[in-house]
Amino acid sequence: MNRLKVDWYRDLPEDSGLVATPLVANGVMYIENMDGHHYALNAATGETLFDFAGAGSALAGPAISKG
């Protein structure tokens, strides 16, 4: 455990928590906050691949189909 380190972190501008545990598939981390803002991040670097403000609050986290 003493070899664990933080490679990157992400401050989210919204004052709301995440809807669910982040989902990682094919090197991309998908997160969504309770205000319905969606993010796709490079899982290795934390670089933003896209962000999208949905219309309204979120009730569930991201999901992958045939991924």
C-alpha positions, 0 to 999 in steps of 0.5 A: 500500500505504501507504493500507491500514488495519485497520477491525476485528479479532477476538480469538478466545477459544479457543487454537486456529487457524482451520481455513481462510481466512475465507469471505465471502458477502453481507456475512457472514464465516464462520470456524471454529476447529480446536475446532469453534467456528463464527462469523458476523461482519458483514464490515464491522464485525466484529460477531458475528451468531452463534457456535456451539460444535460437537461436536468438532474441525473438519476443514474450513472453512465452505462456501456452497451456492446463496449 
